[in-house]
Amino acid sequence: MKRRVFGSESLVISVPARDLAAIAIPGSIFDTALLANPLLPADLRLAVDTVKSLSGGAAAPLFCVARPEMFTHGRALSWLREKIGGATDHICLSDGESAKLIPELRNHLFTYGLHSHRRAQEFKRLLRRAPELLEQFDSQVNSFHRVGTDSLAVEPAPTLAMPPRVRLVVASE
């Protein structure tokens, strides 16, 4: 049985809209198997695989929510809560352009692809324009981002998550 890192057996993840534009998704909530599509960036696929390793195991539900900013309150949020069942944790996969929250869930930020200069600059710009955004996350996965000064710094607690093990096959001579 796999070790659970977050509070619930099931997790909700969200993916940047610009990456989802490359594939056809069936609705607001969809199966994460669609994120294995080779049309999606390799760093996103690796981030998804890492998140899958954080869930309670293969049988644990993992929901992907498109455009989580639509579910802020009222009927839309109630509908989402009904669809995701007892999930209490949301992992926002962020490429640096945006970081989305889902109310009433524990939100965790997982940035990927920031090795790209453009994406790193986008993330810096995001934090400069909305520094209050970072403090709304309960933790950050595999990163240590901070905003503010040393006396007033905001830094969500880091969570270390290793990607799933890759079996290497070495050809014999």
N, C-alpha and C positions, 0 to 999 in steps of 0.2 A: 504494500500500500504506500502511496506517495505521501510525503509530508505536506500538510496544509499550511500555507503561509498566512492566509487571510482568514477572517472570521467565519465565513460561511462555506458550505460545501460547493456552492455554485458561485461563479463570478460573472460580472458583466464587463465587457470591454467595449471601447469605442475607438474608431480609427479615423484619421483625418479624411475629410471629404475629398480632397484632391486625389488621394490614393484610390478611394472607392470609385472614382469616375472611370477607372480603367476596366471595371467589371460590372456586370449586371447583377444587381441585388434584388431579391424578391419583395422586400418591404423594410420597415423600420427596424425589425429584429430579424436576424438571420443566423444561419449556422456558420460557425467559424471555419468549417471545411472550405468555404468559398475563398478564404484568405490564403489558401495554399496555391492559388492561381499564379502561374509563372508570369502573368502580366503585371503583377504587383511587385514593388521593389523588394529585393532580397533582404534588405535590412528590416523591412516591415515583417516579412515572413519569419525571420529569425526572432523578432520581438514577440510575435504571436506564439511561436513554439515555446519560447521561454515562459510566457504567461500560462500556457497550457500546463507546463510543468509545475506551476504554483498551485493549481487547483487540487482538489482532494483525490484525484485519480481519473482514470479514463471514463468512469461512470458519472463523474460529477458534471452537471450541466455548465456549459460555458456559452453565454449569450453574447452576441455582437449587436450593438445598437448603433444604427446610422443616425447621424444628426442629433446627438443627445441634447442639444440646446433647445429642441422642440418640447422637451418634457420638463418644464420648469415648475408647474403647479396645476391644480385643478384636475379636470378630467384626463388631460394628457398624461400627467404624472400618475394618476390612479390607474390608468390603462397600462402604463409601463410596469408599475409595481405588480399588477395582476399577472402580466405575461412573464415576468422574471421570477415569480414565486418568492422564495425565501432568501434570495440573494441580498447580501448586505454590503458588498464591496464592488466598486467600479474602478477599473484600471483604464485611465485615459492614455492611449498610445498617441504620443505627440511627436510630430516631425519638426517642431519648433515654430510653426506658423500660428498654432492655436493650442489651447488647453481647455478642455470642456469638463464641466462638473455635472453630476446628477444629484439633485436635492434628495435628502433623506438617506443617501447611501454614504458609506465611507469611500472617499475618493482618493485615488493613488495616481501619481504622475509617472509615466514611463516614457522618457524621451529616447528617441532612436534617430540615427542618421545625422547627429550633430557634428560628426567628423567633417561633413560638408561645410565649407565656409559660408555658403549662402544660407543654409539651414541654421547654423550657429548664429549668424547675424539676425535672422528672423526671430530666433528665440530671445536674443538679447533685446531686440526691439520690443517684443511682446512683454518682457519683464519690465522694461523701462516705461512702457505705456500703461501697464496695468500691474504694478507691483503687488497690489492686494490679492491678485489671483493666486499666487504661490502659497500664501498662508491659508487658503481654503482647502488645500490638499492635506490629507492625514499623513501621507508618506510619499516618498519618491523612490522608485525602483531603479536600482543600479546607477544612481547618479547622486550628486551632491550640489544642488543649485541653491543659491542664497541671494536674497535681495536685501537692500538696506545697508546701514553702516554696522560696524562691529558692535556698537552699543544698542542698536535697534534692529538687529538682523532677524530675518525670517528664513527659516530653513526647515522644511518638512523632514521628519525623521527618515533617514535612508533605510531601505530594505534591500538586502542582497539576494539576487536570484540568478542562479546559474542556468545557462541554456541546457537543454537535454543533452545527455551524452551522445556523442557521435561515434559509431563503431567504425574504426579504421581497419581496412583490409589491406594487408601488405602482400604483394605478389612474391612468391618464392622464386629464387633464381633458377 
